[in-house]
Amino acid sequence: MRIRLLAAALLAALVLPLRAAAAGDILFFGDSLTAGYGLDDADRDAYPALVQRKLAAAHLPWTVVNAGLSGDTTSGGLRRLDWALRRRPDVFVLELGANDGLRGIPTEVTASNLEAIIKRVRARCPGVLVVLAGMKMPPSLGTDFTGAFARIFPEVAAAEHVPLIPFLLEGVGGVPALNQPDGIHPTAAGHAILAENVWKVLRPLLEARARPENPSTAARASG
């Protein structure tokens, strides 16, 4: 009996780490903010890389994949989406729309593209967790446009039932010391704040996915 118990304990010790290691990929799909434009070392200092460090520190075995492309719009993102989804991510963080706003693209177009991206991600990757990053425009673009633009993200999140990072650049946008000379792209210190803004929303979602499902909840869902 003792030998059997010892063997079972050893098997559990081997299997549990393997299960933990298979948590999956988190794909950050965005523009220059995600790509880390202008940083000396984007692979080290862009906010997705900093989220990877937070995951390691929290012993959450997820792998971050950075699919940021400088200059990308929601239309461009929709065109390159299938290529990015070849990896079949388990979590998809959608950070697009800032370039739409800066170019004055109609807000209805941006909203429609974001919804189309979310729908296609779900169709291609069943069971994926999609998280939407909110964005705002500078006041210089006028109150009517900036107000309509800011409403895009909570409205899309509500319509598609996805978690929302309220404003990716919270605490960074409009702060000269945290942005590069162009006033648009964050410095390394700014990216550290972006990572924290993402982490506040992402961490509890990942921890919830890691917890075993309540049997009674699973029974209700299947029924």
N, C-alpha and C positions, 0 to 999 in steps of 0.2 A: 504493500500500500504506500509506504514512504517513497519507494522508487517511482511509483506512478505519479504521486503528487509532485515529486521533484521534476519529473519529466514534463508534467503539465506546466509547472512554473517556468521552466526553461523555454518551453514552446511559446508561452505568453510573452516572455521577455523578448523573444526574437520577432514575433508577429506584430506586436504593438508598435515598435519603432518603424517597421516596414509600412504599416498603415499610416502612421504619422507622416512619413516621408512622402507619401503619395497624395498630399493635400491638394496639389494642383498648381496651375498657373494663374497669375493675376495680370491681365493685359491692360496696360494704360494706353488708350487710343486717343491721341490728341494732336495739338499743334506745337508751336515753338515753346510754349510754356512747359509742355510735357517733355519735349526734346531737350530742354535745357539750353536754349539758344543763348550764345554769348558767354557762357561759363567757361572757365579755363579747363575744367574736366567734368563734362556733363555726366559721364558714366559714374562719377563719384558724387557730384553735388546736386544734380537735378532731383526734384522731389520724388520721382519714383525710386531712385536709388536710395534715398533717405528712408522711404517707406520700407524698402527691403531690409535695411538695418534695424528698423523698429520691429519688423517681423522676427528677425533673428533674436533680438533682445527679449521679445515676449515668448520665445520658443514656439512660434507659430510657423510650421514648415511649408510656407508658400513661396513660390518663385515668381518674382516680378519680371515682366517682359515690357520693355519700353518701346511702344510703337508710335512715338511722337514724330511728327513731320512738320518742320517749320513752314509757315505760310499756308497751312492747310485750312480749308473751309469745311462746312458740313457737307457741301456738294462733293468736294474732293474726297472727304472721308468716306462718303457713300460709294464712290467709285473704287477706292482701294480696299474696301472692307473685306471682300472675299479673300484677298491675298493675306490680309492680317489674320483672318480666322482659320488659316490652315493649321495653326497650332491647337485649335479647339480649347480656348481658355475656359477655366471654371468660374472666373470672376472677370468682368469686363468693366473697366472704369472709363466712361465716355467724357472726354474733355475737348469739346469743339464748340465753336460759335463766336469766339472772340474776333476772328478775322472777318466773319460775316458782318458783325457789328461795325467794325472799323471801316469796312467797305460800303456800308449803307445798304446791305442786302435786305430786302423786305423781311420783317420778322416772321411772317407766315411761312416763307420759304425755309428759314432756319428751323422753325418748329417742325415743319413737315419732314425735313431731312433727318432731324434728330429722332423723330418717331420711326422713320423708315429704318434707320440704323439699328435701333433697339429691336424692332420686329425681326430684322434679318439675323441679328445676333442670336436671338432666341430660336429662330427656325433652324439655324445651322448648328447651334450648340445647346441642345435640350438640357434643362436643369441649370443653365448658367445664371449667375447672379450679376445683374447689371446695376451699376451705380452711376448716376449722372452728376457731373460737376457743374455748379451754377456759375454764371459770369455776369458782370455788369459793365456798362460803358461809362466813360468819363462824362461829367456834366456838360462839357463843351459841345457835345453832340445834340444838345437840346432835350428838354424835359419830356416831350412827347415820345421821341424815339427811345431815350434811355429807359423811360418807364415801361414802354411796350417790350423792349428787349429784356429787361430784368424779369418780366412776367413769363417769358418763354419757358424758363427752366422749371420753376415750380409747377407750371401748368402741364408740361410734358411729363414730369415725374409723376404727377397725380393721374394723368390719363393712362400712362403705361405701368403704373404701380411699381415704380422703382425708387430706391432710396436716393436722397438728394444731399449732396454737399452744398450747402446754401450759397456760398460764394468762395470760390477757390482762392481768390486773392485777398480775402479778409485779412486786415492788418498789414497788408503789403501795398495794395493799389493806392497810388497817390502819395506814397511815402518816399521822398527822394532818396533817403539813405539806404533804402532796401531795394532800389531799382537801378538798373544800368543807365548810362547817360541818355538813352532814348526815352526814358520815363515809362517804358512799357514792360520790359523784360526784367524779372527779378534778379538780384545778385544771389550769390550763394547763401547769404544770410536770409534773403527773402525766400529762397526755396526751402529753407529749414522751417519757415512758418507755413508755407504751402503744405509741406509734408505733415505738419501737425494738424492743419485743417482737414486734410484727407484722413488722417489716422483717427481723429475723433469719431468719424462716421464709419470708417472701414473696420476698425478693430472689433467693435461689438458684433458686426455682421459676420466676420470670420469666426469669432468665438462661438456664435450661435450655430453656425454650420458645423463646427467641430463637435458640438454636444450631441450625444445620442438622442434620437427622436423619442419623445414620450410615447409608449405603446398605445395609450388610450387616444392620443392625438392622431397617431398613424392609423388607428382603426377607424376613427371618424372620417379622416381624409379619404381612405380607401372605400368607405361606405358611401 
